[in-house]
């Protein structure tokens, strides 16, 4: 059947109308087909990069927390070992460095139970697991772990962390490298004095606590003794020396007064000597004690340098 001219004209205009409406849609489909793969890749990369940035930004803060908790556990573990075993540490700084890094007093030994999960090698393992969940490979390395007295009542722990991050799926797309230097300062207050424990066979306990103000006269000295406080003295051993059972002087040395009544109450021998702890416990020294005219502590004896330091020379016989 042959179409009439009018029908052919209507069909032509209908087809043209459809094409006019369809062309933009076809063009959009072609444009999307051409760009959809790289667009999706860009979006995914942006999401991965955002997650990576979040993880990377958080690691410096997390490293500080990890170093702090590791250092706190290392201090408590070191004191606990000396007190419980009655043996000094051979090298207190090295022992604490090892505890911070690997959780053990000696590298290669099992983790000390007193450290729990608080050591940096375990923290790094956990960080690798977290980064892997983001699709990232991470290399972490802790170096230059050090511990030293900062003041008579505090220790300074420092460590460096090197970080390298790259995607697991496309290592060439980006990488990130950074070195973090972290320092934490921790107080020894509240820890047991290992030197007193060592010198009294563990039966007398003395906990570090420091005077808010210097001892300057008889009344402040008597309160200092009653409260079992500690004072700075560079002629006395510091915290690390005390962990090693040493009486040698140190820049940030500390001292307390030994009460002989505490010793005799535990059936420990007493001696006639100045009651400044590093003098009293030094068996190689001759008697340097001079009686102090103290009503609160009539047993008290001090050597003349300590009497001068505490402001009681006038109340000390022979000084």
C-alpha positions in Angstrom: 0.0 0.0 0.0 1.5 3.3 -1.0 1.7 6.1 1.6 0.0 9.4 0.7 2.2 12.5 0.5 0.5 13.9 3.7 1.2 10.7 5.7 4.8 10.7 4.6 5.1 14.4 5.7 3.7 13.6 9.1 6.0 10.6 9.5 9.0 12.8 8.6 8.2 15.4 11.1 7.5 12.8 13.9 10.9 11.1 13.2 12.6 14.5 13.3 10.9 15.4 16.6 12.0 12.2 18.2 15.6 12.8 17.1 15.6 16.3 18.4 14.4 15.1 21.8 16.7 12.0 21.8 19.9 13.6 20.7 20.7 15.3 24.0 20.1 12.1 25.8 22.3 10.1 23.4 25.0 12.7 23.7 24.8 12.5 27.5 25.0 8.7 27.4 28.0 8.8 25.2 29.6 11.4 27.3 29.0 9.4 30.5 30.2 6.2 28.9 33.4 7.9 27.9 34.1 9.4 31.3 32.5 7.1 33.8 35.5 4.9 34.5 38.0 7.7 35.2 35.3 9.6 37.2 34.7 6.6 39.4 38.4 6.1 39.9 38.8 9.8 40.9 36.0 9.5 43.4 37.4 6.3 44.9 40.9 7.9 45.0 39.5 10.9 46.8 37.8 8.8 49.4 40.9 6.7 50.0 43.0 9.8 50.2 40.6 11.3 52.7 40.7 8.2 54.9 44.5 8.1 54.5 44.8 11.7 55.5 42.6 11.1 58.6 44.7 8.1 59.7 48.0 9.9 59.0 46.9 13.1 60.9 45.9 11.0 63.9 49.2 9.0 64.2 51.2 11.8 65.8 48.7 12.2 68.6 48.4 8.4 69.0 52.2 8.1 69.1 52.4 10.5 72.0 49.7 8.5 73.8 51.5 5.3 73.1 54.9 6.6 74.3 53.3 8.0 77.4 51.6 4.8 78.4 54.7 2.7 77.6 56.9 5.0 79.7 54.5 4.9 82.6 54.4 1.1 82.5 58.2 0.9 82.2 58.7 3.1 85.3 56.2 1.0 87.4 57.6 -2.3 86.0 61.2 -1.3 86.8 60.4 -0.4 90.4 58.2 -3.4 90.8 60.9 -5.8 89.7 63.6 -4.3 92.0 61.2 -4.3 95.0 59.8 -7.8 94.4 63.1 -9.5 93.5 65.4 -7.5 95.9 67.9 -7.0 93.1 68.9 -3.7 91.5 68.7 -3.2 87.7 72.1 -3.5 86.0 71.4 -0.5 83.7 68.2 1.3 84.5 68.0 3.5 81.4 68.6 0.6 79.0 66.1 -1.6 80.9 63.4 1.1 80.6 64.2 1.8 76.9 63.8 -2.0 76.2 60.5 -2.0 78.2 59.2 0.9 76.2 60.1 -0.6 72.8 59.5 -4.4 73.3 57.9 -4.8 76.7 60.8 -6.8 78.1 63.8 -5.8 80.3 66.2 -7.4 77.8 65.6 -7.5 74.1 64.6 -10.9 72.9 63.1 -12.0 76.3 59.4 -12.5 76.8 57.2 -9.5 77.5 57.1 -8.6 81.2 53.5 -9.3 82.5 53.6 -5.9 84.3 53.8 -4.1 81.0 50.5 -5.4 79.7 49.8 -4.2 76.1 51.8 -1.0 76.8 54.8 -1.1 74.5 55.6 0.5 71.2 56.3 -2.6 69.1 52.7 -3.9 69.8 51.3 -0.4 69.1 53.1 -0.4 65.7 51.6 -3.8 64.9 48.1 -2.5 65.8 48.7 0.6 63.6 49.6 -1.6 60.6 46.4 -3.5 61.1 44.4 -0.3 61.2 46.1 1.2 58.1 45.6 -2.1 56.2 41.8 -1.8 56.8 42.1 1.5 54.9 43.8 -0.3 52.0 47.2 1.1 53.0 50.6 -0.4 53.5 52.5 1.3 56.3 56.1 1.1 57.5 56.7 2.2 61.1 60.0 2.3 62.8 60.8 3.7 66.3 64.4 4.9 67.0 66.3 7.0 69.5 64.3 6.0 72.5 65.9 7.6 75.5 65.2 8.2 79.2 66.9 10.6 81.6 66.1 12.7 84.7 64.7 16.1 83.7 64.2 17.4 87.3 64.6 15.7 90.6 61.0 14.6 90.5 60.5 13.9 86.7 61.9 11.7 83.9 62.0 12.7 80.3 61.2 10.0 77.7 61.9 10.8 74.0 61.6 8.8 70.8 61.5 9.2 67.0 58.9 7.6 64.8 59.5 7.2 61.0 56.4 6.6 58.9 55.9 5.6 55.3 52.5 5.1 53.8 51.3 4.0 50.3 48.1 2.4 48.9 48.1 -1.4 48.6 46.2 -1.4 45.3 48.1 1.3 43.5 51.4 2.0 45.2 52.5 4.5 42.6 49.4 6.8 43.1 50.8 8.5 46.2 53.0 8.0 49.2 53.6 9.8 52.5 56.8 10.0 54.5 57.2 11.7 57.9 59.5 11.6 61.0 57.9 12.5 64.3 59.9 13.5 67.4 58.0 13.0 70.6 58.9 13.8 74.2 56.9 13.1 77.4 57.6 14.1 80.9 56.5 11.9 83.8 56.6 12.3 87.5 58.1 9.7 89.8 55.8 10.8 92.7 53.7 7.9 93.9 56.3 5.3 93.0 58.1 3.3 95.7 61.7 4.2 96.4 63.7 1.2 95.2 66.8 2.2 97.2 65.0 2.0 100.5 63.5 -1.3 99.6 66.9 -2.7 98.6 68.6 -1.5 101.8 65.9 -2.8 104.1 65.3 -6.2 102.5 62.0 -5.0 101.2 60.3 -4.7 104.6 60.3 -0.9 104.8 58.5 1.0 102.1 58.9 4.7 101.2 56.9 6.4 98.4 58.2 9.4 96.5 56.5 12.6 97.6 58.1 16.1 97.4 57.9 19.2 99.5 56.1 22.1 97.9 58.6 24.5 99.6 62.2 24.0 100.7 63.1 22.8 104.2 64.6 25.9 105.9 64.3 25.5 109.6 63.6 23.0 112.4 59.8 23.1 112.1 59.8 22.5 108.4 62.4 19.8 108.8 60.3 18.0 111.4 57.2 18.2 109.1 59.4 16.9 106.3 60.4 13.9 108.3 57.0 13.2 109.7 55.5 13.3 106.2 58.3 11.1 104.8 59.0 13.6 102.0 61.9 13.9 99.6 64.1 16.9 98.7 66.5 17.7 95.9 70.2 17.3 96.6 72.9 16.9 93.9 75.0 15.0 96.4 72.4 12.3 96.5 71.4 9.6 94.0 68.7 10.3 91.5 65.8 8.0 90.6 67.8 6.0 88.0 70.7 5.5 90.4 68.3 4.3 93.0 66.9 1.6 90.6 70.5 0.4 90.3 71.0 0.4 94.1 73.7 3.2 93.8 74.4 5.9 96.4 76.5 8.0 94.0 75.6 11.7 93.6 73.7 12.9 90.5 72.7 16.3 89.2 69.0 15.6 89.9 69.6 13.7 93.1 67.0 13.3 95.8 67.1 12.4 99.5 64.9 11.5 102.4 65.4 11.0 106.1 65.7 7.5 107.4 63.7 6.8 110.6 65.6 4.2 112.6 62.5 3.3 114.6 61.0 2.0 111.3 64.0 -0.3 110.9 64.0 -1.6 114.5 60.3 -2.2 114.3 61.0 -4.7 111.5 63.9 -6.1 113.5 66.5 -4.6 111.1 69.8 -3.4 112.5 70.3 0.3 113.0 73.5 2.3 113.1 74.8 5.5 114.6 75.0 7.8 111.6 73.5 10.8 109.9 70.0 9.9 108.9 70.1 11.4 105.4 69.4 8.2 103.5 72.4 8.2 101.1 74.7 8.8 104.1 73.0 6.4 106.4 73.0 3.5 103.9 76.6 4.0 103.0 78.5 1.4 105.1 81.9 2.7 104.0 81.5 6.1 105.8 82.5 6.7 109.4 80.0 8.1 111.7 79.1 11.7 110.7 75.9 12.1 112.8 75.4 15.0 115.1 72.4 15.1 117.4 69.7 17.6 116.4 67.7 19.2 119.2 64.3 18.1 117.9 61.4 17.5 120.2 59.3 15.8 117.4 62.2 13.4 116.5 64.6 13.1 119.4 66.5 10.3 117.6 67.5 12.6 114.7 71.1 13.0 113.7 72.5 14.9 110.8 76.0 15.6 109.4 77.0 19.2 109.4 76.5 19.8 105.6 72.9 18.5 105.9 72.3 20.6 109.0 73.3 23.6 107.1 71.2 22.6 104.1 68.1 22.2 106.2 68.7 25.4 108.2 69.2 23.7 111.6 73.0 24.2 112.2 72.1 26.1 115.4 70.1 23.1 116.7 72.8 20.5 115.8 75.5 19.7 118.3 79.0 20.4 117.0 77.9 22.2 113.8 
